[in-house]
Structures are given as C-alpha cells and as structure tokens.
Amino acid sequence: MAERALVIVPTYNERANIERLITAVLHQDPRLDVLIVDDNSPDGTGGIVEGMASRDPRIHILRRPGKMGLGTAYVAGFRWALERDYAYMFEMDADFSHDPAHLSEFLTAIQHADLVVGSRYNRGRVTVVNWPMSRLILSYAANIYARRVTGLPLDDATGGFKCYRRAVLEAIDLGAVRSNGYAFQIEMSFRIWKRGFRIAQIPITFVDRSEGVSKMSRRIVREAVWMVWRLRWWSMTGRV
C-alpha cells in the first residue's frame, strides 16, 4: 500500500480560496489527503469544507471554537494525523501563496530527508512574487537574524511550506512547543535540527495572496524577535 500524506491547512476566513485550494491539492497526487483546521471562521469556511468532506473521504476538517493561532492549529493537526496512519504531514497556507504544484517535489525530497522546507530564499535566490519591497526586506532580514542567533542552517527559517516525516513529529514533544505565530516555523525546525534529523530545502515560488486578508500582525513579529533568543538559551541549557 502506498504511503499516505496529509496536507494540514489552518484557516480563518478563507471562503474565497478554500474550495479551489482543496481541489488543487488533491489533484496533485492520489496519496494526498487534506485536513482543514478551521478556527470558527465567521465567513463560513468551515461549512464549505464540511460539505466537500461529506462527498470525498480524502477531505477532513477539524473545527475549533475560535481564533487560536497558527502554531496551535498545526499542533492540533499533527496530533490528529499521528492518531492515523499517515507517513508524511505537510504544512501549507490556504491562500495560494504556496503553490500546490510543489507538493510532488516535496514527496520526492522527503524520501531522503526527515523534514523538507520550501525555501523562498534558496541559496540567495529570491522567489517571492507581488510582495512590496518593504515586506520582502523585512522577511529576508528576519531570516538572517534567525540564522545568526540560533545557528539554524536554513535559508528560509520562517517559511511555512513544509513536509515532515512521521518519525520526526513522534520524536518532538508537541506539548513543549511555545510559539504560536510565524515563530512556530523557526521553533519547529530548530527542535528538529537539534535532535539530529536530516533537513532538506527545495526552492519554491511564493506568491502573495490575491484573495482574503493577511494574518500578519505586530504581535506575531514581536514573538518571532524574542523567540530566537529563547531557543538559543534553551539550547545552551539543554532544554531543547
């Protein structure tokens, strides 16, 4: 039997994108299922997914009572997947900034790695479309900052398009993960790196959303700024 993979997609008010995204994901490979982790979206995203799930056994939904954050959504999705027989688990955005066409490349790369990270800045080459220059500079600088503080050997430590081997998530204490915004991406990769797992990077093209509203906020940025120093301290004191 072919090894199955689960694409985990957190959502909050993604009505404009979700049906097209799920259809595009499932079209890429018959081994892929989709789990939508919806934070009680007021726009009815959850209801759309429930309707699709009733017609297709490859579509699943985990509904939460309110907006609880990106990190906790992924942790909930990981736990859901680990209770089932998935060999690989993906992180993926709902807004088409992550192109579903890359999924097959991840599935190929994960055969020789434990974590595959989709990089927007692979070996210094920037593949970001439609971002204003100010946001691009902020993101690029944030990755340099994260690398220098933590030592994490990734070109794109804040990227959120990833594929995990099951054994990696089984080895990580998900209850100890403290980040909830984009710092979650740095923390997960750092914990995996410190445990000696193999991390690979593949280049992706990142396209800014054309529908819906970005979830970026100053609070999320502040969390990332301080989390890298916590990770460095935890590493020095043997807590990671």
Backbone as JSON, one array per atom type, in Angstrom:
{
  "sequence": "MAERALVIVPTYNERANIERLITAVLHQDPRLDVLIVDDNSPDGTGGIVEGMASRDPRIHILRRPGKMGLGTAYVAGFRWALERDYAYMFEMDADFSHDPAHLSEFLTAIQHADLVVGSRYNRGRVTVVNWPMSRLILSYAANIYARRVTGLPLDDATGGFKCYRRAVLEAIDLGAVRSNGYAFQIEMSFRIWKRGFRIAQIPITFVDRSEGVSKMSRRIVREAVWMVWRLRWWSMTGRV",
  "N": [[0.84, -1.2, 0.0], [0.55, 2.22, -0.83], [2.39, 4.85, 0.76], [0.77, 7.22, 2.74], [0.0, 10.73, 2.74], [-0.65, 13.73, 4.55], [-2.03, 16.86, 4.07], [-1.98, 19.65, 5.93], [-3.95, 22.38, 6.65], [-4.37, 25.38, 8.1], [-7.17, 27.51, 8.74], [-8.81, 30.68, 8.62], [-11.38, 32.57, 7.86], [-11.26, 32.01, 4.95], [-12.92, 31.67, 2.79], [-12.98, 32.49, 0.1], [-10.91, 31.13, -1.08], [-10.78, 28.41, -0.34], [-12.18, 26.13, -1.47], [-11.17, 25.91, -4.1], [-8.48, 25.54, -3.46], [-8.38, 23.07, -2.03], [-9.29, 21.32, -4.02], [-7.23, 21.63, -5.89], [-5.01, 20.66, -4.45], [-5.64, 17.92, -3.98], [-5.6, 17.04, -6.53], [-2.96, 16.74, -7.18], [-1.67, 14.36, -6.34], [-2.53, 10.99, -5.74], [-2.0, 9.99, -3.22], [-2.37, 11.92, -1.38], [-4.16, 13.39, 1.3], [-6.36, 15.87, 2.74], [-6.44, 17.99, 5.55], [-8.36, 20.37, 7.03], [-7.95, 22.82, 9.39], [-10.02, 24.63, 11.05], [-10.69, 27.76, 12.5], [-13.31, 28.44, 13.52], [-14.36, 30.15, 11.47], [-15.94, 33.19, 10.67], [-16.89, 33.66, 8.11], [-17.88, 31.37, 7.03], [-16.17, 29.39, 6.11], [-15.65, 26.85, 7.29], [-18.09, 25.49, 6.95], [-18.21, 25.18, 4.16], [-16.07, 23.42, 3.77], [-16.95, 21.21, 5.26], [-19.1, 20.4, 3.7], [-17.76, 19.57, 1.36], [-16.22, 17.52, 2.46], [-18.15, 15.64, 3.08], [-18.61, 14.48, 0.7], [-16.26, 13.44, -0.21], [-13.87, 11.21, 0.81], [-11.21, 11.85, 1.21], [-11.0, 14.32, 2.24], [-10.9, 16.21, 5.18], [-11.97, 17.74, 8.25], [-11.17, 19.74, 11.04], [-12.67, 21.36, 13.48], [-12.41, 24.26, 15.42], [-13.12, 26.19, 18.42], [-12.65, 28.96, 18.21], [-10.55, 31.74, 17.18], [-7.39, 30.7, 17.48], [-4.75, 30.67, 16.78], [-1.86, 30.14, 14.64], [0.25, 28.29, 15.29], [-0.86, 26.54, 17.27], [-2.88, 25.47, 15.73], [-1.5, 23.94, 13.83], [-0.23, 22.11, 15.56], [-2.46, 20.79, 16.6], [-3.35, 19.64, 14.22], [-1.16, 17.97, 13.62], [-1.3, 16.15, 15.76], [-3.76, 14.97, 15.24], [-3.15, 13.69, 12.83], [-1.16, 11.89, 13.65], [-2.59, 10.08, 15.08], [-3.58, 8.53, 13.15], [-2.8, 6.71, 10.09], [-0.79, 8.13, 8.62], [2.14, 8.72, 6.74], [3.56, 11.0, 6.14], [3.43, 14.5, 6.84], [2.19, 17.6, 5.88], [2.7, 21.16, 6.09], [0.81, 23.92, 5.05], [-0.23, 26.94, 3.51], [-3.47, 28.56, 3.18], [-4.04, 30.32, 1.16], [-3.11, 30.23, -1.45], [-0.55, 31.22, -1.65], [1.34, 29.34, -1.34], [2.12, 27.17, -3.78], [0.24, 24.49, -4.93], [1.36, 22.82, -6.84], [3.95, 22.28, -6.12], [3.86, 20.19, -4.34], [4.38, 17.52, -5.16], [7.13, 17.65, -5.53], [8.03, 17.94, -2.93], [7.26, 15.43, -1.9], [9.0, 13.78, -3.27], [11.5, 14.73, -2.33], [11.34, 14.19, 0.43], [11.85, 11.54, 0.66], [14.5, 11.23, 1.12], [15.07, 12.65, 3.38], [14.19, 14.02, 6.63], [12.77, 16.24, 7.29], [11.45, 18.52, 5.05], [11.88, 21.7, 3.78], [10.26, 24.28, 2.14], [11.81, 26.73, 0.35], [11.95, 30.24, 0.04], [14.13, 31.7, -0.38], [16.29, 30.35, -1.53], [19.6, 29.5, -1.44], [20.32, 32.18, -1.67], [18.81, 33.07, -3.79], [15.98, 34.84, -4.57], [12.59, 34.1, -4.57], [9.96, 35.38, -4.6], [6.8, 36.68, -5.2], [4.93, 39.58, -5.91], [5.1, 40.85, -3.43], [5.39, 43.85, -1.5], [8.36, 45.89, -1.51], [9.21, 46.63, 1.04], [8.16, 44.66, 2.77], [9.41, 42.39, 1.77], [12.12, 42.94, 2.3], [12.02, 43.03, 5.1], [11.3, 40.35, 5.68], [13.44, 38.91, 4.56], [15.58, 39.94, 6.04], [14.78, 39.1, 8.57], [15.17, 36.37, 8.41], [17.96, 36.2, 8.16], [18.64, 37.22, 10.65], [17.46, 35.25, 12.35], [18.99, 33.0, 11.66], [21.57, 33.79, 12.49], [21.3, 34.16, 15.24], [20.36, 31.69, 16.23], [21.78, 29.71, 14.86], [20.62, 27.98, 13.13], [20.65, 26.12, 10.2], [19.23, 27.14, 7.77], [18.0, 28.62, 4.81], [15.54, 29.79, 4.7], [14.08, 30.19, 7.33], [11.66, 31.02, 8.36], [9.72, 30.19, 6.68], [6.62, 28.61, 5.73], [5.86, 26.36, 4.29], [6.06, 23.08, 4.37], [7.23, 19.68, 4.78], [6.94, 16.93, 6.84], [8.46, 13.97, 8.03], [6.86, 11.18, 9.54], [8.15, 10.05, 11.83], [9.62, 12.16, 12.85], [7.78, 13.99, 13.97], [6.74, 12.33, 15.89], [8.89, 12.19, 17.58], [9.2, 14.71, 18.62], [8.31, 16.73, 21.4], [5.34, 17.84, 21.34], [3.76, 19.21, 23.09], [5.51, 20.88, 24.36], [6.09, 22.92, 22.66], [6.22, 26.34, 22.19], [5.72, 28.58, 20.58], [3.38, 30.5, 18.61], [2.78, 32.07, 16.45], [4.36, 33.11, 13.44], [6.84, 32.51, 14.41], [6.62, 29.94, 15.19], [7.4, 28.36, 13.03], [10.18, 28.65, 13.0], [10.81, 27.63, 15.54], [9.94, 24.91, 15.39], [11.59, 23.85, 13.33], [14.08, 24.3, 14.51], [14.02, 22.68, 16.83], [13.88, 20.18, 15.59], [16.27, 20.12, 14.12], [18.13, 20.23, 16.23], [17.82, 17.73, 17.29], [19.09, 16.16, 15.54], [17.98, 15.31, 13.16], [17.56, 14.88, 9.59], [17.52, 17.63, 7.46], [16.19, 19.03, 4.59], [16.16, 21.41, 1.87], [14.04, 22.8, -0.59], [13.62, 24.76, -3.54], [10.96, 27.08, -3.77], [8.29, 28.91, -5.35], [6.89, 31.74, -4.06], [3.85, 33.32, -3.83], [2.16, 36.26, -3.21], [-0.98, 36.55, -1.52], [-4.06, 36.86, -3.37], [-6.66, 36.94, -2.72], [-8.7, 37.48, 0.18], [-7.46, 38.28, 3.55], [-4.34, 39.15, 4.94], [-2.83, 37.55, 7.8], [-0.79, 38.58, 9.28], [0.71, 40.39, 11.99], [1.76, 42.95, 14.37], [2.19, 41.8, 16.85], [2.79, 39.15, 16.2], [5.22, 39.51, 14.89], [6.79, 40.53, 17.01], [6.82, 38.31, 18.71], [8.38, 36.52, 17.2], [10.84, 37.86, 17.15], [11.74, 37.7, 19.81], [11.6, 34.96, 20.32], [13.71, 33.62, 19.03], [15.91, 34.13, 20.64], [15.13, 32.88, 22.98], [15.16, 30.24, 22.09], [17.89, 29.94, 21.62], [18.85, 30.18, 24.24], [17.51, 28.05, 25.51], [18.72, 25.96, 24.14], [21.38, 26.19, 25.02], [21.07, 25.56, 27.67], [20.2, 23.01, 27.64], [17.51, 22.45, 27.22], [16.24, 21.97, 24.86]],
  "CA": [[0.0, 0.0, 0.0], [1.34, 3.45, -0.93], [2.43, 5.67, 1.96], [-0.16, 8.34, 2.63], [0.44, 12.02, 3.25], [-1.74, 14.62, 4.94], [-1.75, 18.28, 3.93], [-2.68, 20.35, 7.01], [-4.16, 23.77, 6.25], [-5.16, 26.19, 9.04], [-7.99, 28.53, 8.06], [-9.66, 31.66, 9.29], [-11.95, 33.42, 6.8], [-10.66, 31.7, 3.66], [-14.01, 31.24, 1.91], [-12.69, 32.79, -1.31], [-9.84, 30.28, -1.6], [-10.65, 27.06, 0.19], [-12.64, 25.06, -2.36], [-10.19, 25.78, -5.17], [-7.23, 25.02, -2.93], [-8.53, 21.64, -1.74], [-9.36, 20.62, -5.31], [-5.89, 21.65, -6.49], [-4.13, 19.78, -3.67], [-5.99, 16.52, -4.21], [-5.29, 16.73, -7.93], [-1.52, 16.57, -7.37], [-1.18, 13.0, -6.09], [-3.59, 10.2, -5.08], [-1.61, 9.66, -1.85], [-2.6, 13.08, -0.53], [-5.42, 13.79, 1.91], [-6.33, 17.24, 3.25], [-7.11, 18.3, 6.82], [-8.55, 21.79, 7.28], [-8.12, 23.15, 10.8], [-10.72, 25.91, 10.94], [-10.9, 28.43, 13.79], [-14.66, 29.0, 13.58], [-14.38, 31.29, 10.55], [-17.27, 33.81, 10.52], [-17.33, 33.73, 6.71], [-18.45, 30.09, 6.6], [-15.16, 28.48, 5.54], [-15.84, 25.51, 7.83], [-19.26, 24.87, 6.34], [-17.84, 24.78, 2.8], [-15.23, 22.23, 3.87], [-17.79, 20.09, 5.7], [-19.85, 19.94, 2.53], [-16.84, 18.83, 0.5], [-15.82, 16.3, 3.16], [-19.26, 14.67, 3.04], [-18.62, 13.87, -0.63], [-14.93, 12.94, -0.57], [-13.22, 10.7, 2.03], [-9.84, 12.37, 1.33], [-11.09, 15.65, 2.82], [-11.23, 16.14, 6.6], [-12.0, 19.05, 8.91], [-11.07, 19.83, 12.49], [-13.23, 22.68, 13.81], [-12.05, 24.75, 16.76], [-14.17, 27.14, 18.85], [-12.35, 30.36, 17.94], [-9.24, 32.02, 16.6], [-6.45, 30.25, 18.49], [-3.38, 30.85, 16.34], [-1.28, 29.24, 13.65], [1.01, 27.2, 15.89], [-1.74, 25.55, 17.9], [-3.61, 24.8, 14.66], [-0.65, 22.89, 13.29], [-0.04, 21.07, 16.57], [-3.7, 20.01, 16.61], [-3.34, 18.84, 13.0], [-0.16, 16.91, 13.76], [-1.82, 15.12, 16.66], [-4.82, 14.27, 14.51], [-2.5, 12.83, 11.84], [-0.41, 10.83, 14.32], [-3.56, 9.09, 15.52], [-3.94, 7.79, 11.95], [-1.63, 6.02, 9.51], [-0.09, 8.96, 7.64], [3.6, 8.64, 6.79], [4.11, 12.34, 5.99], [2.5, 15.58, 7.15], [2.55, 18.89, 5.3], [2.15, 22.46, 6.46], [0.55, 24.67, 3.83], [-1.16, 28.06, 3.67], [-4.75, 28.4, 2.49], [-4.32, 31.45, 0.28], [-2.4, 30.01, -2.72], [0.84, 31.7, -1.64], [2.06, 28.08, -1.55], [1.59, 26.55, -4.99], [0.07, 23.04, -4.78], [2.18, 22.08, -7.8], [5.21, 21.89, -5.47], [3.67, 19.07, -3.42], [5.06, 16.33, -5.66], [8.56, 17.84, -5.29], [8.23, 17.62, -1.52], [7.15, 13.98, -1.71], [10.24, 13.2, -3.77], [12.6, 15.12, -1.45], [11.2, 13.62, 1.78], [12.36, 10.16, 0.65], [15.9, 11.28, 1.54], [15.17, 13.62, 4.47], [13.19, 13.89, 7.68], [11.98, 17.46, 7.15], [11.73, 19.28, 3.84], [11.42, 23.08, 3.89], [10.16, 25.02, 0.89], [12.56, 27.96, 0.59], [11.77, 31.41, -0.83], [15.44, 32.36, -0.5], [17.2, 29.22, -1.66], [20.97, 29.85, -1.84], [20.37, 33.59, -2.01], [17.9, 33.4, -4.9], [14.69, 35.23, -4.03], [11.47, 33.71, -5.44], [8.75, 35.92, -3.99], [6.06, 37.46, -6.2], [3.87, 40.52, -5.51], [5.28, 41.48, -2.13], [6.04, 45.17, -1.52], [9.78, 45.79, -1.18], [9.4, 46.75, 2.49], [7.9, 43.37, 3.41], [10.45, 41.47, 1.33], [13.34, 43.25, 3.06], [11.77, 42.6, 6.48], [11.33, 38.89, 5.74], [14.81, 38.45, 4.28], [16.4, 40.31, 7.21], [14.37, 38.25, 9.69], [15.81, 35.07, 8.25], [19.37, 36.37, 8.51], [18.64, 37.38, 12.12], [17.18, 33.95, 12.96], [20.15, 32.12, 11.45], [22.72, 34.23, 13.28], [21.04, 33.98, 16.67], [20.14, 30.28, 16.58], [22.66, 28.8, 14.15], [19.81, 27.1, 12.29], [21.19, 26.18, 8.84], [18.17, 27.23, 6.77], [17.9, 29.9, 4.1], [14.2, 30.33, 4.92], [13.65, 29.62, 8.62], [10.3, 31.44, 8.68], [8.79, 29.67, 5.68], [5.59, 27.73, 6.28], [5.52, 25.26, 3.38], [6.96, 22.06, 4.88], [6.79, 18.29, 4.84], [7.58, 16.2, 7.94], [8.34, 12.52, 8.16], [6.11, 10.85, 10.75], [9.03, 9.8, 12.97], [10.06, 13.45, 13.4], [6.73, 14.52, 14.84], [6.63, 11.43, 17.03], [10.02, 12.43, 18.47], [9.11, 16.06, 19.19], [7.3, 16.93, 22.43], [4.5, 18.91, 20.81], [3.24, 19.98, 24.22], [6.53, 21.83, 24.8], [6.24, 23.98, 21.66], [5.67, 27.55, 22.8], [5.4, 29.63, 19.61], [2.04, 30.35, 18.03], [2.71, 32.8, 15.19], [5.35, 32.64, 12.47], [7.97, 31.96, 15.17], [6.39, 28.5, 15.25], [8.18, 27.7, 11.99], [11.56, 28.64, 13.46], [10.94, 26.73, 16.68], [9.84, 23.51, 14.98], [12.8, 23.47, 12.59], [15.19, 24.3, 15.46], [13.92, 21.47, 17.65], [14.19, 19.03, 14.74], [17.71, 20.2, 13.84], [18.89, 19.9, 17.44], [17.7, 16.29, 17.53], [19.93, 15.47, 14.57], [17.26, 14.84, 11.98], [18.01, 15.4, 8.3], [16.67, 18.7, 6.93], [16.47, 19.41, 3.2], [15.45, 22.58, 1.37], [13.79, 22.84, -2.02], [13.16, 26.09, -3.91], [9.55, 27.27, -4.14], [7.87, 30.27, -5.7], [5.89, 32.22, -3.11], [3.05, 34.38, -4.46], [1.3, 36.89, -2.2], [-2.4, 36.27, -1.71], [-4.88, 37.78, -4.16], [-7.97, 36.93, -2.09], [-8.64, 37.39, 1.62], [-6.68, 39.25, 4.3], [-3.17, 38.6, 5.63], [-2.96, 37.41, 9.25], [0.4, 39.15, 9.91], [0.46, 41.46, 12.95], [2.95, 43.33, 15.14], [2.38, 40.81, 17.92], [3.46, 38.0, 15.61], [6.61, 39.91, 14.65], [7.47, 40.6, 18.32], [7.03, 36.94, 19.19], [9.5, 35.93, 16.47], [12.07, 38.53, 17.56], [12.18, 37.2, 21.1], [11.66, 33.5, 20.37], [15.01, 33.09, 18.62], [16.79, 34.2, 21.8], [14.71, 31.8, 23.89], [15.67, 28.98, 21.54], [19.33, 29.9, 21.88], [19.03, 29.93, 25.67], [17.09, 26.68, 25.78], [19.74, 25.07, 23.62], [22.56, 26.28, 25.89], [20.75, 24.96, 28.97], [19.77, 21.62, 27.43], [16.04, 22.32, 27.27], [15.74, 21.6, 23.52]],
  "C": [[0.88, 1.25, 0.0], [1.27, 4.24, 0.38], [1.58, 6.92, 1.76], [0.41, 9.59, 3.27], [-0.77, 12.89, 3.52], [-1.27, 16.07, 4.81], [-2.62, 19.03, 4.94], [-2.75, 21.82, 6.67], [-4.98, 24.49, 7.31], [-5.96, 27.25, 8.28], [-8.69, 29.45, 9.05], [-10.11, 32.64, 8.21], [-11.23, 33.24, 5.47], [-11.71, 31.19, 2.66], [-13.67, 31.4, 0.43], [-11.69, 31.81, -1.93], [-10.04, 28.79, -1.39], [-11.09, 25.95, -0.76], [-11.65, 24.83, -3.5], [-8.9, 25.16, -4.67], [-7.33, 23.52, -2.69], [-8.55, 20.84, -3.04], [-7.98, 20.53, -5.95], [-4.94, 20.71, -5.77], [-4.4, 18.32, -4.0], [-5.65, 16.08, -5.63], [-3.82, 16.36, -8.13], [-1.06, 15.12, -7.25], [-2.26, 12.22, -5.34], [-3.26, 9.82, -3.64], [-1.96, 10.78, -0.87], [-4.03, 13.15, -0.01], [-5.25, 15.23, 2.4], [-7.06, 17.31, 4.58], [-7.16, 19.82, 6.96], [-8.77, 21.98, 8.78], [-8.71, 24.56, 10.83], [-11.05, 26.48, 12.31], [-12.23, 29.18, 13.83], [-14.78, 30.26, 12.72], [-15.78, 31.88, 10.41], [-17.79, 33.82, 9.1], [-17.85, 32.4, 6.19], [-17.46, 29.14, 5.95], [-15.4, 27.04, 5.99], [-17.01, 24.78, 7.2], [-18.98, 24.4, 4.92], [-17.03, 23.48, 2.85], [-16.05, 21.02, 4.32], [-18.59, 19.52, 4.55], [-18.98, 19.12, 1.59], [-16.45, 17.5, 1.13], [-16.91, 15.23, 3.11], [-19.29, 13.92, 1.71], [-17.29, 13.21, -1.0], [-14.19, 12.5, 0.69], [-11.78, 11.18, 2.2], [-9.82, 13.75, 1.98], [-11.57, 15.52, 4.26], [-11.22, 17.56, 7.17], [-11.93, 18.88, 10.42], [-11.51, 21.24, 12.86], [-12.89, 23.04, 15.25], [-12.98, 25.9, 17.12], [-13.9, 28.59, 18.53], [-10.95, 30.51, 17.39], [-8.16, 31.78, 17.64], [-5.0, 30.29, 18.03], [-2.85, 29.75, 15.44], [-0.59, 28.03, 14.29], [0.14, 26.13, 16.5], [-2.58, 24.81, 16.87], [-2.78, 23.66, 14.08], [-0.43, 21.77, 14.3], [-1.28, 20.18, 16.65], [-3.77, 19.1, 15.38], [-2.34, 17.7, 13.07], [-0.68, 15.77, 14.65], [-2.92, 14.3, 16.0], [-4.19, 13.27, 13.54], [-1.8, 11.65, 12.5], [-1.34, 9.75, 14.89], [-4.02, 8.2, 14.36], [-2.67, 7.31, 11.25], [-0.91, 6.83, 8.43], [1.43, 8.85, 7.84], [4.25, 10.02, 6.77], [3.02, 13.37, 6.28], [3.04, 16.89, 6.59], [1.99, 20.04, 6.12], [1.96, 23.24, 5.17], [-0.45, 25.78, 4.11], [-2.4, 27.86, 2.8], [-4.96, 29.37, 1.34], [-3.63, 31.39, -1.08], [-1.04, 30.69, -2.77], [1.78, 30.51, -1.78], [1.39, 27.34, -2.71], [1.45, 25.04, -4.8], [0.93, 22.22, -5.73], [3.51, 21.64, -7.2], [5.08, 20.62, -4.63], [4.4, 17.8, -3.88], [6.57, 16.42, -5.45], [8.91, 17.53, -3.83], [8.21, 16.11, -1.3], [8.38, 13.25, -2.23], [11.39, 13.48, -2.79], [12.54, 14.44, -0.09], [11.67, 12.17, 1.82], [13.81, 10.1, 1.13], [16.12, 12.29, 2.66], [14.1, 13.32, 5.51], [12.25, 15.1, 7.73], [12.41, 18.13, 5.86], [11.09, 20.65, 3.98], [11.39, 23.7, 2.51], [10.75, 26.42, 1.09], [12.27, 29.03, -0.46], [13.09, 32.08, -1.13], [16.54, 31.31, -0.68], [18.54, 29.66, -2.25], [21.06, 31.3, -2.34], [19.47, 34.02, -3.14], [16.51, 33.65, -4.35], [13.59, 34.87, -5.03], [10.16, 34.09, -4.77], [8.1, 36.86, -5.0], [5.0, 38.33, -5.52], [3.97, 41.06, -4.09], [5.82, 42.9, -2.31], [7.48, 45.02, -1.04], [10.02, 45.83, 0.33], [9.18, 45.41, 3.19], [8.96, 42.34, 3.02], [11.74, 41.68, 2.12], [13.19, 42.78, 4.51], [11.89, 41.09, 6.61], [12.74, 38.37, 5.53], [15.73, 38.73, 5.47], [16.06, 39.44, 8.41], [15.01, 36.87, 9.61], [17.3, 35.12, 8.55], [19.52, 36.44, 10.03], [18.44, 36.03, 12.81], [18.36, 33.0, 12.82], [21.3, 32.49, 12.38], [22.52, 33.99, 14.78], [21.0, 32.49, 17.04], [21.15, 29.32, 15.97], [21.93, 27.85, 13.22], [20.22, 27.21, 10.82], [20.12, 26.15, 7.75], [18.18, 28.6, 6.12], [16.57, 30.59, 4.41], [13.62, 29.7, 6.18], [12.22, 29.96, 8.96], [9.27, 30.91, 7.68], [7.84, 28.63, 6.25], [5.1, 26.65, 5.34], [6.52, 24.14, 3.68], [6.35, 20.67, 4.76], [7.62, 17.56, 5.89], [7.42, 14.69, 7.74], [7.68, 12.22, 9.5], [7.0, 10.72, 11.99], [9.5, 11.1, 13.62], [9.03, 13.98, 14.38], [6.48, 13.62, 16.04], [7.74, 11.7, 18.05], [9.96, 13.78, 19.18], [8.02, 16.08, 20.27], [6.44, 18.12, 22.0], [3.91, 19.78, 21.91], [4.22, 21.02, 24.72], [6.72, 22.99, 23.83], [5.51, 25.23, 22.15], [5.22, 28.62, 21.8], [4.02, 29.4, 19.01], [1.88, 31.12, 16.73], [3.74, 32.23, 14.22], [6.62, 32.14, 13.16], [7.83, 30.45, 15.32], [7.25, 27.76, 14.23], [9.65, 27.59, 12.41], [11.73, 27.61, 14.58], [10.88, 25.26, 16.27], [11.11, 23.05, 14.26], [14.0, 23.38, 13.53], [15.18, 23.03, 16.3], [14.3, 20.22, 16.84], [15.69, 18.98, 14.43], [18.53, 19.77, 15.04], [18.81, 18.41, 17.78], [18.46, 15.48, 16.48], [19.21, 14.91, 13.37], [17.78, 15.52, 10.71], [17.01, 16.44, 7.78], [17.12, 19.03, 5.51], [15.66, 20.65, 2.85], [15.23, 22.41, -0.13], [13.29, 24.24, -2.37], [11.67, 26.09, -4.24], [9.35, 28.71, -4.61], [6.72, 30.66, -4.79], [5.17, 33.41, -3.74], [2.1, 34.96, -3.42], [-0.17, 36.67, -2.55], [-3.08, 37.32, -2.58], [-6.29, 37.88, -3.6], [-7.79, 36.83, -0.57], [-7.68, 38.4, 2.21], [-5.53, 38.56, 5.01], [-3.39, 38.57, 7.13], [-1.74, 37.97, 10.01], [0.02, 40.3, 10.84], [1.75, 41.81, 13.67], [3.23, 42.34, 16.25], [3.13, 39.59, 17.4], [4.93, 38.29, 15.36], [7.39, 39.94, 15.97], [7.77, 39.21, 18.86], [8.25, 36.31, 18.51], [10.83, 36.54, 16.9], [12.62, 37.94, 18.85], [12.36, 35.69, 21.13], [13.03, 32.97, 19.98], [16.01, 33.12, 19.78], [16.41, 33.15, 22.83], [15.24, 30.45, 23.4], [17.17, 28.84, 21.8], [19.61, 29.57, 23.35], [18.65, 28.51, 26.04], [18.13, 25.67, 25.3], [20.97, 25.03, 24.52], [22.33, 25.58, 27.23], [20.18, 23.55, 28.86], [18.27, 21.4, 27.46], [15.44, 21.96, 25.91], [16.45, 20.33, 23.08]]
}
